[in-house]
Amino acid sequence: MQFNKEKYIMNTPQDRYIKVGNINTHYWAEGSQGSPVVLIHGIGQYIESWLPSFGALAARYRVYAVDLLGHGRTDKPLNVSYKIADLAQFVRDFMATLGIEHAHIVGHSLGGAIGIQLALVQPSVVDKLALVNSGGLGKEVTMVIRIMNIPILGELLTRPSRSGSANLAKLLVHDPAVMTDELIELSYQMSLLPGVPKSFLRTVRANGNLFGQNKSLYSSNVQGLPSITKPVLVVWGRQDQVIPVAHAEVATKNLPNVRVQIFDNCGHFPMLEHTQSFNELLLEFLGN
């Protein structure tokens, strides 16, 4: 089946590109009022992941969504680091290139780990922080990602196929029906972009191993949480099969200024499975 972009995406933001250093970077920017909001997607994802929320946010804020280094339609060099700290610096450089001195940061999965790094290392750039099913808070992560650290096996698992995209897409949600044929086809088409499998594996292997997320990543993050005094919203799906909901409790115990919302009947993508409630929650948090 040929992917019909218009059937799924009715008001897709205009694709924009900017050089962040020497990296050709794909992003969206919409909204003419309110504070800037920067949306950071998860590992192996792309800015289209934010489509359920982008328009609602852009109605009240100046919203940016960026394809991370090695993801989506942004460049995928193999001679750079894909560690969380370096991806966080890439986001900071992206903001600086656009003249964004500080912003609300909303990070999903890998993007949450990046948001935590920004709040710890460059707190002046973060106004409020929203962590959605965030990485970087503990070792545990789905076995699918863990075994991608095994040479050859990881390469085989990331070989693009429609069936592989379908299986992975349905791992991300509690209700498989949410992953429509159009979303699965989008995932497959994105996996066919040049360099995607290699850069995805480099990101996985730079930040984890066969046992889960790297201790050097999550231990420093967790130890630093008490120093994050900015308002933080933690959102999780109770049935998340990628990163366990128990990691939300880690954030709750250690962040001094935190609000937590757990969605029932929800997996790794609350903005997709509970779009209206998620958007209302995020807008309320950013507005207060």
C-alpha positions in Angstrom: 0.0 0.0 0.0 1.3 3.5 -0.9 1.3 5.8 2.1 -1.4 8.5 1.7 0.0 11.3 3.8 -3.1 13.5 3.4 -5.4 10.7 4.6 -3.7 10.7 8.0 -2.3 14.2 8.3 -4.8 17.0 7.5 -2.9 20.0 8.7 0.7 19.0 8.7 3.0 21.9 9.6 5.4 23.2 7.0 8.7 21.3 6.8 11.6 23.6 7.6 15.4 23.0 7.6 18.2 24.8 9.3 21.9 24.1 9.7 22.8 23.3 13.3 26.6 23.5 13.0 27.0 21.3 9.9 23.9 19.2 10.5 21.0 19.8 8.2 18.1 19.7 10.7 14.4 19.1 10.0 11.9 20.9 12.2 8.5 22.4 12.4 7.6 25.8 13.9 4.1 27.2 14.3 2.2 29.6 16.6 2.7 33.3 17.0 1.9 33.9 20.6 3.0 32.7 24.0 6.3 31.3 25.3 8.3 28.9 23.1 7.8 25.2 23.5 10.3 22.7 22.2 9.1 19.1 21.6 11.7 16.3 21.6 10.6 12.9 20.3 11.8 9.4 21.3 14.3 6.9 20.0 13.7 5.8 16.5 10.8 8.3 16.2 10.4 11.6 14.3 8.5 14.9 14.6 5.3 13.3 13.2 5.0 11.6 16.6 3.8 15.0 18.0 1.0 15.5 15.4 -1.7 14.6 18.0 -0.6 17.6 20.1 1.2 20.0 17.8 -1.8 22.0 16.7 -3.4 22.3 20.2 -0.1 23.6 21.5 0.5 26.0 18.5 -2.9 27.6 19.2 -1.4 29.1 22.4 2.4 28.9 22.1 5.2 29.2 19.7 5.9 25.5 19.2 8.9 23.8 17.7 9.4 20.1 17.0 12.8 18.9 15.9 14.0 15.7 14.3 16.9 14.7 16.5 20.4 14.1 15.2 20.2 10.7 13.3 16.4 10.7 13.2 13.7 11.5 10.8 14.8 13.8 8.0 17.7 15.3 10.0 21.3 14.3 8.9 22.6 11.0 10.1 26.4 11.2 10.3 28.2 8.1 11.6 31.3 10.0 12.9 29.5 11.7 15.8 28.4 10.7 19.3 24.8 9.7 19.9 25.1 9.7 23.7 22.3 11.5 25.6 24.6 14.4 26.6 25.5 15.0 23.0 21.9 14.8 21.8 21.0 17.3 24.6 23.8 19.6 23.3 22.4 19.2 19.8 18.9 20.4 21.0 20.6 23.4 22.8 22.4 24.3 19.6 19.2 24.0 17.7 17.6 26.4 20.0 20.5 28.8 19.9 20.6 28.7 16.1 16.9 29.8 16.1 17.5 32.4 18.8 15.5 30.6 21.4 17.2 31.6 24.7 14.8 29.5 26.9 11.7 27.4 26.4 9.3 24.9 27.9 10.7 21.5 27.1 8.5 18.5 26.4 10.4 15.2 26.0 9.0 11.8 25.1 11.0 8.6 25.9 14.5 9.4 24.8 13.4 13.0 24.5 12.6 12.9 28.2 16.2 11.8 29.1 17.4 14.7 26.9 15.1 17.1 28.7 16.5 16.0 32.1 20.0 16.5 30.8 19.2 20.0 29.7 17.6 20.8 33.0 20.7 19.5 34.9 23.5 20.9 32.7 21.9 24.0 31.2 19.0 24.9 33.5 18.7 28.5 32.2 17.3 27.2 28.9 14.5 25.3 30.6 11.4 27.1 31.8 9.1 24.1 32.6 9.8 20.4 31.8 7.3 17.8 30.8 8.5 14.2 30.8 6.4 11.7 28.9 7.2 8.0 29.5 10.7 9.3 30.0 14.0 7.5 29.5 16.9 8.0 31.8 15.3 7.2 35.1 16.3 3.5 35.5 17.8 0.4 33.9 14.7 -1.3 32.8 13.7 -1.1 29.1 12.0 -3.5 26.7 13.9 -6.6 25.7 13.4 -5.6 22.0 15.8 -2.6 22.5 18.1 -4.6 24.7 18.8 -7.3 22.2 19.5 -4.7 19.5 22.9 -4.3 21.3 23.9 -7.8 20.1 26.0 -7.5 16.9 24.4 -8.9 13.8 21.1 -9.6 15.6 20.5 -5.9 16.0 21.2 -5.3 12.4 18.8 -8.0 11.4 16.1 -6.7 13.7 16.4 -3.1 12.3 16.2 -4.2 8.6 13.1 -2.3 7.3 10.0 -4.3 6.6 6.3 -3.5 6.9 5.7 -6.5 9.2 8.5 -5.3 11.5 7.1 -1.8 11.5 3.7 -3.2 12.4 5.0 -5.4 15.3 7.1 -2.5 16.7 4.2 0.0 16.4 1.8 -2.2 18.3 4.4 -2.7 21.1 4.2 1.0 21.7 0.5 1.2 22.6 -2.0 -0.6 24.9 -4.8 -0.8 22.3 -3.4 -2.1 19.0 -6.3 -0.6 17.1 -4.8 2.9 17.7 -2.0 2.0 15.4 -3.8 2.5 12.1 -2.6 1.2 8.7 -1.6 4.8 8.0 0.6 5.1 11.1 2.2 1.8 10.4 2.9 2.8 6.9 4.4 6.1 8.1 6.7 4.1 10.4 7.8 1.9 7.5 8.4 4.7 5.1 10.5 6.6 7.8 12.5 3.4 8.3 13.4 3.4 4.6 15.1 6.8 4.8 18.8 6.6 4.1 20.9 5.9 7.2 18.0 5.3 9.6 18.8 1.7 10.7 22.5 2.5 11.3 21.9 5.7 13.2 19.1 4.1 15.2 21.5 1.3 16.3 24.2 3.8 17.1 21.7 5.6 19.4 20.6 2.4 21.1 24.1 1.2 21.7 25.5 4.6 22.8 22.9 4.7 25.7 22.3 1.1 26.6 23.4 -2.5 26.6 22.0 -6.0 26.8 21.0 -5.3 30.4 19.1 -2.1 29.8 19.8 1.6 29.9 23.4 2.5 30.8 23.9 3.1 34.5 26.2 6.0 33.7 23.1 7.6 32.2 20.3 6.9 34.6 22.3 7.1 37.9 23.6 10.6 37.2 20.1 11.7 36.1 18.4 10.3 39.2 21.1 11.8 41.5 20.6 15.2 39.8 16.8 15.3 40.0 16.6 17.0 43.4 18.5 19.9 42.0 15.8 20.6 39.3 13.7 23.2 40.9 11.7 24.2 37.8 8.1 22.8 37.6 8.1 19.3 36.1 5.1 17.3 34.8 5.6 13.5 34.6 3.2 11.6 32.4 3.1 7.9 31.9 0.9 5.1 30.5 0.3 2.4 33.1 0.6 -0.4 30.6 3.8 0.9 29.0 5.8 -2.1 27.6 8.8 -0.1 26.6 9.7 1.7 29.9 7.9 0.6 33.0 5.6 3.0 34.9 7.6 2.3 38.0 10.1 4.9 36.7 7.5 7.6 37.2 7.8 6.9 40.9 11.6 7.5 40.7 10.8 11.0 39.4 8.1 11.6 41.9 10.4 10.8 44.9 13.3 12.9 43.7 11.9 16.0 42.0 11.0 18.8 44.4 8.4 20.5 42.2 6.6 17.7 40.4 3.1 16.8 39.2 2.4 13.2 38.1 -0.3 11.9 35.8 -0.7 8.1 35.1 -3.0 7.2 32.3 -4.8 3.8 32.6 -5.3 1.7 29.4 -2.3 3.4 27.9 1.1 2.3 26.7 4.1 4.3 25.6 2.3 7.0 23.6 -0.3 8.8 25.8 -0.5 11.6 23.3 -1.8 9.1 20.8 -4.0 6.9 23.0 -5.4 9.7 25.2 -5.0 12.7 22.9 -7.6 15.1 24.4 -6.8 14.4 28.0 -3.1 14.6 27.3 -3.3 17.9 25.5 -5.6 19.4 28.2 -3.1 18.3 30.9 -0.1 19.7 29.1 -1.8 23.0 28.3 -2.9 23.4 31.9 0.6 22.6 33.2 2.3 25.1 30.8 -0.3 27.8 31.5 -0.2 27.7 35.3 
